[in-house]
Amino acid sequence: MKGFDIVIVCSSTQNKADFWKKRLDSSELIKKKTKVYSVFEEWEGGAGQLLGTLNAWEEVRKLTDLDEMIKNGCSVAIYHTAGKGKRIAPLSLAEIDKGAVRLPRLVEYSGKKEPITLLEAVIDQTSIFAEERKGRISVFWGDGLYIPSEDVFCEGKYHVELFGIRGEAPAKEKDWKTGWESYGLIIPKEGGSIQREKQSWKDFKGLVEKGVIKPSQSGEIIIGRSIGCFSISYEFFKAILKEYETELSEKTEKLDTDPHLWMPLTSSKEDFEDKKLWDKVNRFKQNFVENDTSNLALFGDKDLGKKTYWWDFGQLLLYHSNLLRLLADTEEGDKLRGLFKLETNFIRNEKSRNLKVKNSILLDSKVRGKVENCIVVGTVARYLNAKNSVIINSKMNVCKANKSVIYNCIDPNRLILNGETAVDLFHSEFGGIRMKTGQNRDGKKDWDKKVGSNHHTYAEIESMMQGQKSKDPPSDRLK
């Protein structure tokens, strides 16, 4: 069984950290020899990926000798699940953590089969990086899954190895907006790479005009999209720990890797807007390079391959659309079904006395009615008429749904949805609370709004639910 020797999960509260420790210690997806540590950020407003990574290391250092383990060749992975999960609300509010949102794969937990959590799926999928990165620290976000089209071996050329997907830059603005604008930009150069934050079409064209991005001899412009994950050499990691020890002690700043480290590290002073930050980072860079005896280049990217499949489950709309890709009769559908171990559960066409199923996946469910182009997991329904929908951990009487998500819902009456998401939350004092929203709405933008018929904002619900969530998996409440 593949996997990292040390897994560190970084959450935003003690309650969440305790949940992940208990969950992962009992998960069939963690190899027996893996040591799991779950820590949280005591940080007003969040630490950011850079300081959050360093803080997680320092917290685990208090519990064990991480430095000795790294020197002995252990592979270490840090997974970030800190944050409110606003983009995927209200699903994230129904769970103890955004990484605990459920996906359609059954795994064993404490002797029972139940839907896998998003974070577990990420840990399982990223285990392919472990064997080649012994003695390094790898850092991953907890809401994205990807299947590389190229070998993931570590080239051993860089202190910082940024994971990305290279390809030819689009020639039209509309293609840039849909496929590139939302991602960090990797610009390959001789001996390494340059990193830029998300770029508009105008910004991208400006980089070409300035010569920062240069076409090949054949005229192609080859650049990369960053997936926001990376691995670092132990030497470089020790250096940034020392560089940011004041910020780690004071816990007042929020610093991310891309804008606050990778960009000033790989930019010229002329190209970087914040000159003070550039000066600080490059003083550190110069000192590190002068004392480095490893012969490694400082910064480069690891191309996962232009045919890499990458699915973001951190947004409500993408949660729905990406899960429905499981049903497509395509190479992508095959890959995604393989990732979720669903090859044998895919039903093309089946009809019985009480149920008609077409092009759907049903797991651990007892339903009657008609199901077409749907994912149904852990659900009981007396009568269900659903198309193009995702239904997880729900118990219903009569339900009609189209292009919708039904999550953790308990409804003894009639539930009718068209292009909506419905989520039930359970509060120890107020009982069940239903939250509904449109599929295309952004929970981050709606965080302080009362959406539709909802009686509360997401922010109000979050405040109400703090300290109220059951430690038992949601599926247990629906049996």
Helices and strands as residue ranges (DSSP letters): E 6-11, H 14-25, E 35-40, H 48-61, H 66-71, E 76-80, G 86-88, G 91-94, G 98-100, E 102-109, E 112-117, H 118-125, G 126-129, G 131-133, E 136-141, E 144-147, E 158-168, H 173-179, E 185-189, E 192-196, H 201-209, E 222-233, H 234-243, H 245-250, H 257-257, I 258-262, H 263-266, H 275-291, E 297-303, E 309-312, H 316-324, G 325-327, H 331-339, G 343-345, E 346-351, E 355-363, E 366-372, E 375-377, E 380-387, E 390-392, E 395-402, E 405-407, E 410-418, E 420-427, E 431-438, H 458-465, H 474-477
